[in-house]
């Protein structure tokens, strides 16, 4: 499974499209950002920095390389258990 497209929605929410017949999901990344003790991840609470995500290796990544989320974790919600 891969992320094929992603669009910023609001605050810390992103709409993610998956390949195949998996469709799309809206994901809220705020719980990860709020609960993390990692200062690089905390930087993403600045919405200007948060919006600088891109697709890399089929998942979502951020420009400061602090956070990378796989397509599988975004699809099944397990990204919420990564901190």
TIRO-2110 file (N, C-alpha, C; in Angstrom, 1 decimal):
// TIRO-2110
0.8, -1.2, 0.0, N, 1, A
0.0, 0.0, 0.0, CA, 1, A
0.9, 1.2, 0.0, C, 1, A
0.4, 2.3, -0.7, N, 2, A
1.2, 3.5, -0.8, CA, 2, A
0.2, 4.7, -0.7, C, 2, A
0.7, 5.8, -0.2, N, 3, A
0.1, 7.1, -0.3, CA, 3, A
0.4, 7.6, -1.7, C, 3, A
-0.7, 8.0, -2.4, N, 4, A
-0.5, 8.5, -3.8, CA, 4, A
-0.7, 10.0, -3.8, C, 4, A
-1.5, 10.5, -2.9, N, 5, A
-1.7, 12.0, -2.8, CA, 5, A
-2.1, 12.3, -1.4, C, 5, A
-1.8, 13.6, -1.1, N, 6, A
-2.2, 14.1, 0.2, CA, 6, A
-2.5, 15.6, 0.1, C, 6, A
-3.5, 16.0, 0.9, N, 7, A
-3.9, 17.4, 0.8, CA, 7, A
-4.1, 18.0, 2.3, C, 7, A
-3.5, 19.1, 2.6, N, 8, A
-3.7, 19.7, 3.9, CA, 8, A
-5.2, 20.1, 4.0, C, 8, A
-5.8, 19.9, 5.1, N, 9, A
-7.2, 20.3, 5.3, CA, 9, A
-7.3, 21.4, 6.3, C, 9, A
-6.9, 21.2, 7.5, N, 10, A
-7.0, 22.3, 8.5, CA, 10, A
-6.2, 21.9, 9.7, C, 10, A
-5.7, 22.8, 10.5, N, 11, A
-4.9, 22.6, 11.7, CA, 11, A
-3.9, 21.5, 11.4, C, 11, A
-4.2, 20.3, 12.0, N, 12, A
-3.3, 19.1, 11.8, CA, 12, A
-3.9, 18.0, 11.1, C, 12, A
-4.9, 18.3, 10.3, N, 13, A
-5.6, 17.2, 9.5, CA, 13, A
-5.2, 17.2, 8.1, C, 13, A
-5.1, 16.0, 7.6, N, 14, A
-4.6, 15.8, 6.2, CA, 14, A
-5.6, 14.8, 5.5, C, 14, A
-6.0, 15.0, 4.3, N, 15, A
-6.7, 14.0, 3.6, CA, 15, A
-5.6, 13.2, 2.8, C, 15, A
-5.7, 11.9, 2.9, N, 16, A
-4.7, 11.0, 2.3, CA, 16, A
-5.4, 10.1, 1.3, C, 16, A
-4.9, 9.9, 0.1, N, 17, A
-5.4, 9.0, -0.9, CA, 17, A
-4.4, 7.8, -1.0, C, 17, A
-4.9, 6.6, -1.1, N, 18, A
-4.1, 5.4, -1.1, CA, 18, A
-4.3, 4.8, -2.5, C, 18, A
-3.3, 4.0, -2.9, N, 19, A
-3.3, 3.3, -4.2, CA, 19, A
-4.3, 2.1, -4.1, C, 19, A
-4.6, 1.6, -5.3, N, 20, A
-5.5, 0.4, -5.3, CA, 20, A
-6.9, 0.9, -5.0, C, 20, A
-7.6, 0.0, -4.4, N, 21, A
-9.0, 0.3, -4.1, CA, 21, A
-9.2, 0.7, -2.6, C, 21, A
-8.1, 1.2, -2.0, N, 22, A
-8.2, 1.6, -0.6, CA, 22, A
-8.9, 2.9, -0.3, C, 22, A
-9.0, 3.8, -1.4, N, 23, A
-9.7, 5.0, -1.2, CA, 23, A
-8.9, 6.1, -0.5, C, 23, A
-9.7, 6.9, 0.3, N, 24, A
-9.1, 8.0, 1.0, CA, 24, A
-9.5, 8.0, 2.5, C, 24, A
-8.7, 8.8, 3.3, N, 25, A
-9.0, 9.0, 4.7, CA, 25, A
-8.6, 10.3, 5.1, C, 25, A
-9.3, 10.9, 6.1, N, 26, A
-8.8, 12.1, 6.7, CA, 26, A
-8.1, 11.7, 8.0, C, 26, A
-6.9, 12.1, 8.2, N, 27, A
-6.2, 11.7, 9.4, CA, 27, A
-5.8, 13.0, 10.2, C, 27, A
-5.9, 12.8, 11.5, N, 28, A
-5.6, 13.9, 12.4, CA, 28, A
-4.2, 13.6, 13.1, C, 28, A
-3.2, 14.3, 12.8, N, 29, A
-1.9, 14.1, 13.4, CA, 29, A
-1.6, 14.8, 14.7, C, 29, A
-2.6, 15.6, 15.1, N, 30, A
-2.4, 16.4, 16.4, CA, 30, A
-2.0, 15.5, 17.6, C, 30, A
-2.7, 14.3, 17.8, N, 31, A
-2.3, 13.6, 19.0, CA, 31, A
-0.9, 13.2, 19.1, C, 31, A
-0.2, 12.9, 17.9, N, 32, A
1.2, 12.6, 17.9, CA, 32, A
2.0, 13.8, 18.3, C, 32, A
1.7, 15.0, 17.7, N, 33, A
2.4, 16.2, 18.0, CA, 33, A
2.3, 16.6, 19.4, C, 33, A
1.1, 16.5, 20.0, N, 34, A
0.9, 17.0, 21.4, CA, 34, A
1.6, 16.1, 22.4, C, 34, A
1.6, 14.8, 22.1, N, 35, A
2.1, 13.8, 23.1, CA, 35, A
3.6, 13.5, 23.0, C, 35, A
4.2, 14.0, 21.9, N, 36, A
5.6, 13.7, 21.7, CA, 36, A
6.5, 14.5, 22.6, C, 36, A
7.6, 13.9, 23.1, N, 37, A
8.6, 14.7, 23.8, CA, 37, A
9.8, 15.1, 22.9, C, 37, A
9.7, 14.7, 21.7, N, 38, A
10.8, 15.0, 20.7, CA, 38, A
10.7, 16.4, 20.3, C, 38, A
11.7, 17.3, 20.5, N, 39, A
11.6, 18.7, 20.1, CA, 39, A
11.4, 18.9, 18.6, C, 39, A
11.9, 18.0, 17.8, N, 40, A
11.8, 18.1, 16.3, CA, 40, A
10.3, 17.9, 15.9, C, 40, A
9.7, 16.9, 16.6, N, 41, A
8.2, 16.7, 16.3, CA, 41, A
7.4, 17.8, 16.8, C, 41, A
7.8, 18.4, 18.0, N, 42, A
7.0, 19.5, 18.6, CA, 42, A
7.1, 20.7, 17.7, C, 42, A
8.2, 20.9, 16.9, N, 43, A
8.3, 22.0, 15.9, CA, 43, A
7.1, 22.0, 15.0, C, 43, A
6.5, 20.8, 14.7, N, 44, A
5.5, 20.7, 13.7, CA, 44, A
4.1, 21.2, 14.3, C, 44, A
4.1, 21.6, 15.5, N, 45, A
2.9, 22.3, 16.1, CA, 45, A
2.7, 23.7, 15.4, C, 45, A
3.8, 24.2, 14.9, N, 46, A
3.7, 25.4, 14.1, CA, 46, A
3.1, 25.0, 12.7, C, 46, A
1.9, 25.4, 12.5, N, 47, A
1.1, 24.9, 11.3, CA, 47, A
1.9, 25.2, 10.0, C, 47, A
2.7, 26.3, 10.0, N, 48, A
3.4, 26.6, 8.8, CA, 48, A
4.4, 25.4, 8.5, C, 48, A
5.0, 24.9, 9.5, N, 49, A
6.0, 23.8, 9.4, CA, 49, A
5.2, 22.5, 9.1, C, 49, A
4.1, 22.3, 9.8, N, 50, A
3.3, 21.1, 9.6, CA, 50, A
2.9, 20.9, 8.2, C, 50, A
2.5, 22.0, 7.6, N, 51, A
2.0, 22.0, 6.2, CA, 51, A
3.1, 21.6, 5.2, C, 51, A
4.3, 21.5, 5.6, N, 52, A
5.4, 21.2, 4.7, CA, 52, A
5.7, 19.7, 4.6, C, 52, A
4.6, 18.9, 4.5, N, 53, A
4.8, 17.5, 4.4, CA, 53, A
4.9, 17.1, 2.9, C, 53, A
5.4, 15.9, 2.6, N, 54, A
5.5, 15.4, 1.3, CA, 54, A
5.4, 13.9, 1.3, C, 54, A
5.2, 13.3, 0.1, N, 55, A
5.1, 11.9, 0.0, CA, 55, A
6.5, 11.4, -0.3, C, 55, A
6.9, 10.4, 0.4, N, 56, A
8.2, 9.8, 0.2, CA, 56, A
8.1, 8.3, 0.5, C, 56, A
8.6, 7.4, -0.4, N, 57, A
8.6, 6.0, -0.2, CA, 57, A
7.2, 5.5, 0.2, C, 57, A
6.2, 6.1, -0.4, N, 58, A
4.8, 5.7, -0.2, CA, 58, A
4.1, 6.1, 1.1, C, 58, A
4.8, 7.0, 1.9, N, 59, A
4.3, 7.4, 3.1, CA, 59, A
4.3, 9.0, 3.2, C, 59, A
3.9, 9.5, 4.4, N, 60, A
4.0, 11.0, 4.6, CA, 60, A
5.3, 11.3, 5.4, C, 60, A
6.0, 12.3, 5.0, N, 61, A
7.2, 12.7, 5.7, CA, 61, A
7.1, 14.3, 5.8, C, 61, A
7.9, 14.8, 6.8, N, 62, A
8.0, 16.2, 6.9, CA, 62, A
9.4, 16.7, 6.6, C, 62, A
9.5, 18.0, 6.3, N, 63, A
10.7, 18.5, 5.8, CA, 63, A
11.8, 18.5, 6.8, C, 63, A
11.5, 18.5, 8.1, N, 64, A
12.6, 18.5, 9.1, CA, 64, A
13.0, 17.1, 9.4, C, 64, A
12.5, 16.1, 8.7, N, 65, A
12.8, 14.7, 8.9, CA, 65, A
12.5, 14.2, 10.3, C, 65, A
11.7, 14.9, 11.1, N, 66, A
11.3, 14.5, 12.4, CA, 66, A
10.3, 13.4, 12.4, C, 66, A
9.4, 13.3, 11.4, N, 67, A
8.3, 12.4, 11.5, CA, 67, A
8.0, 11.9, 10.1, C, 67, A
7.9, 10.5, 10.1, N, 68, A
7.6, 9.8, 8.8, CA, 68, A
6.5, 8.8, 9.2, C, 68, A
5.4, 8.8, 8.4, N, 69, A
4.3, 7.9, 8.7, CA, 69, A
4.0, 7.0, 7.5, C, 69, A
4.0, 5.7, 7.7, N, 70, A
3.7, 4.8, 6.6, CA, 70, A
2.3, 4.8, 6.1, C, 70, A
2.0, 4.4, 4.9, N, 71, A
0.7, 4.3, 4.4, CA, 71, A
-0.2, 3.4, 5.2, C, 71, A
0.4, 2.2, 5.6, N, 72, A
-0.3, 1.3, 6.4, CA, 72, A
-0.8, 1.8, 7.8, C, 72, A
0.1, 2.6, 8.4, N, 73, A
-0.2, 3.1, 9.7, CA, 73, A
-1.3, 4.2, 9.6, C, 73, A
-1.3, 5.0, 8.5, N, 74, A
-2.3, 6.0, 8.3, CA, 74, A
-3.6, 5.4, 8.0, C, 74, A
-3.6, 4.3, 7.2, N, 75, A
-4.8, 3.6, 6.8, CA, 75, A
-5.5, 2.9, 7.9, C, 75, A
-4.7, 2.2, 8.8, N, 76, A
-5.4, 1.5, 9.9, CA, 76, A
-5.4, 2.2, 11.2, C, 76, A
-4.9, 3.4, 11.2, N, 77, A
-4.9, 4.2, 12.5, CA, 77, A
-3.8, 3.9, 13.5, C, 77, A
-3.0, 3.0, 13.2, N, 78, A
-1.9, 2.6, 14.1, CA, 78, A
-0.9, 3.8, 14.3, C, 78, A
-0.9, 4.8, 13.4, N, 79, A
0.0, 5.9, 13.6, CA, 79, A
-0.2, 6.6, 14.9, C, 79, A
-1.4, 6.4, 15.5, N, 80, A
-1.7, 7.1, 16.8, CA, 80, A
-0.9, 6.4, 17.9, C, 80, A
-0.4, 5.2, 17.7, N, 81, A
0.3, 4.5, 18.7, CA, 81, A
1.9, 4.5, 18.5, C, 81, A
2.3, 5.5, 17.7, N, 82, A
3.8, 5.5, 17.4, CA, 82, A
4.6, 6.3, 18.4, C, 82, A
4.0, 7.0, 19.3, N, 83, A
4.9, 7.8, 20.2, CA, 83, A
5.2, 7.0, 21.5, C, 83, A
END
